[in-house]
Amino acid sequence: MDVAVIGGTGAEGFGLAMRLAAAGHHVTIGSRDAGRGAESAAEASALGGVTLRGTDNATAAAGAGTGGVVAVTVPFAGQAEIYRSIKDAVAPGAVILDATSPLATAVGGRPWQALRPWHGSAAEQAQAILGDGPRVVAGLHTIAAEALRALDREVDSDVLLCADDPEAKTRVGTLIDGIPGMRWVDCGRLEMARVAEPLTALLVSVNRTYKVKDSGFRIVGRDAWGRRP
Amino acid sequence: MDVAVIGGTGAEGFGLAMRLAAAGHHVTIGSRDAGRGAESAAEASALGGVTLRGTDNATAAAGAGTGGVVAVTVPFAGQAEIYRSIKDAVAPGAVILDATSPLATAVGGRPWQALRPWHGSAAEQAQAILGDGPRVVAGLHTIAAEALRALDREVDSDVLLCADDPEAKTRVGTLIDGIPGMRWVDCGRLEMARVAEPLTALLVSVNRTYKVKDSGFRIVGRDAWGRRP
């Protein structure tokens, strides 16, 4: 699958790009600066023993087309601007994976504090900026960058996905399931991101207390775990 | 330990009362009506093969004293009124376990939708009503009543606890750790309940999608799991 990772030079996006490239996908790292995108791609390729490409955000987003996934892994402070900058490049009907957590760090607060975006969640803000064509899926808020970067270990965590479009959610879920140890969970409509996004803050709090870096969630209690019925 | 379960006639409270009695604690079920509290206690005693007492909410709350725990497991719609009704009975310095999830059902909405309480969280509202003496611990939002009721099975779930007072949090955590399969996680200050409480809505959404009744969370990623450092 063609996957663009917008903000792929950051820790979370870089780890995701490496994991998806290792799973056999055609991954392009996007950056505000095409040169930095290319540098990050070269670094990820060397580290992972696979080939990634790198370019500017808009070119990367366009390259995913309608059949791929555009993953957006940027800080909340820059999220709206980034979406406006790729809006015209995103294919109609494209699938967007938004991983934004509205942490209070965006306004000088602490990473264990969360903001309430005007639209309800950062993912709903993304959908509002992109308009009706692209289909936004919210996810990855509870996956630590450190866990993604450690390619020699499985990622022991579930990925909570929220989206209005079932096909888009399943497409992103398929990507997730291809990463060793990860499993996607259908958490309902896009608006459920209002609950899922602040979980990053909760995990930051747990990490601080227990002096770890990669706490995460598993959903339990499902006797017969599998795909959605 | 002396434990009062306010709202112990409801599904969540009833299950918690049975689990704690089975673990050897002196449990009193509180209800608005002393007779109904006694009936519930008799039912729980028969089902669990242990002895629980039952009475009205204020008497139950007073009985926990300063060394016990007052667990409050009531719907959000009645939470403020319940706290006002037990306020004068709660011992100064008492430890309160508030399990309230501010679900939209309180105002005729859906159980996979959450409200934002004026104080930030339902637990902070409880603290505001009780004043500075009692120490509120928020927790149990992610534990299904069905899982608590099934005494023949371990509860496969972590309990996310949020509180400002470390001793109160540890006391409740000790109660939790005494229930087979359960484990408490220190999620930080009481205000983190703003993130933890709406998780009930997320689990309701997961339960609906997968047609299960008892999904829950485990925290993963801690190589050396244990008590707080």
Boltz contact constraints between the chains, C-beta under 6 A:
constraints:
  - contact:
      token1: [A, 156]
      token2: [B, 220]
      max_distance: 6.0
  - contact:
      token1: [A, 157]
      token2: [B, 220]
      max_distance: 6.0
  - contact:
      token1: [A, 186]
      token2: [B, 209]
      max_distance: 6.0
  - contact:
      token1: [A, 187]
      token2: [B, 202]
      max_distance: 6.0
  - contact:
      token1: [A, 187]
      token2: [B, 205]
      max_distance: 6.0
  - contact:
      token1: [A, 187]
      token2: [B, 206]
      max_distance: 6.0
  - contact:
      token1: [A, 188]
      token2: [B, 205]
      max_distance: 6.0
  - contact:
      token1: [A, 192]
      token2: [B, 205]
      max_distance: 6.0
  - contact:
      token1: [A, 195]
      token2: [B, 198]
      max_distance: 6.0
  - contact:
      token1: [A, 195]
      token2: [B, 201]
      max_distance: 6.0
  - contact:
      token1: [A, 195]
      token2: [B, 202]
      max_distance: 6.0
  - contact:
      token1: [A, 198]
      token2: [B, 195]
      max_distance: 6.0
  - contact:
      token1: [A, 201]
      token2: [B, 195]
      max_distance: 6.0
  - contact:
      token1: [A, 202]
      token2: [B, 187]
      max_distance: 6.0
  - contact:
      token1: [A, 202]
      token2: [B, 195]
      max_distance: 6.0
  - contact:
      token1: [A, 205]
      token2: [B, 187]
      max_distance: 6.0
  - contact:
      token1: [A, 205]
      token2: [B, 188]
      max_distance: 6.0
  - contact:
      token1: [A, 205]
      token2: [B, 192]
      max_distance: 6.0
  - contact:
      token1: [A, 206]
      token2: [B, 187]
      max_distance: 6.0
  - contact:
      token1: [A, 209]
      token2: [B, 186]
      max_distance: 6.0
  - contact:
      token1: [A, 209]
      token2: [B, 228]
      max_distance: 6.0
  - contact:
      token1: [A, 210]
      token2: [B, 222]
      max_distance: 6.0
  - contact:
      token1: [A, 211]
      token2: [B, 229]
      max_distance: 6.0
  - contact:
      token1: [A, 212]
      token2: [B, 222]
      max_distance: 6.0
  - contact:
      token1: [A, 214]
      token2: [B, 221]
      max_distance: 6.0
  - contact:
      token1: [A, 215]
      token2: [B, 219]
      max_distance: 6.0
  - contact:
      token1: [A, 215]
      token2: [B, 221]
      max_distance: 6.0
  - contact:
      token1: [A, 215]
      token2: [B, 222]
      max_distance: 6.0
  - contact:
      token1: [A, 216]
      token2: [B, 220]
      max_distance: 6.0
  - contact:
      token1: [A, 216]
      token2: [B, 221]
      max_distance: 6.0
  - contact:
      token1: [A, 217]
      token2: [B, 217]
      max_distance: 6.0
  - contact:
      token1: [A, 218]
      token2: [B, 218]
      max_distance: 6.0
  - contact:
      token1: [A, 218]
      token2: [B, 220]
      max_distance: 6.0
  - contact:
      token1: [A, 219]
      token2: [B, 215]
      max_distance: 6.0
  - contact:
      token1: [A, 220]
      token2: [B, 156]
      max_distance: 6.0
  - contact:
      token1: [A, 220]
      token2: [B, 157]
      max_distance: 6.0
  - contact:
      token1: [A, 220]
      token2: [B, 216]
      max_distance: 6.0
  - contact:
      token1: [A, 220]
      token2: [B, 218]
      max_distance: 6.0
  - contact:
      token1: [A, 221]
      token2: [B, 214]
      max_distance: 6.0
  - contact:
      token1: [A, 221]
      token2: [B, 215]
      max_distance: 6.0
  - contact:
      token1: [A, 221]
      token2: [B, 216]
      max_distance: 6.0
  - contact:
      token1: [A, 222]
      token2: [B, 210]
      max_distance: 6.0
  - contact:
      token1: [A, 222]
      token2: [B, 212]
      max_distance: 6.0
  - contact:
      token1: [A, 222]
      token2: [B, 215]
      max_distance: 6.0
  - contact:
      token1: [A, 228]
      token2: [B, 209]
      max_distance: 6.0
  - contact:
      token1: [A, 229]
      token2: [B, 211]
      max_distance: 6.0
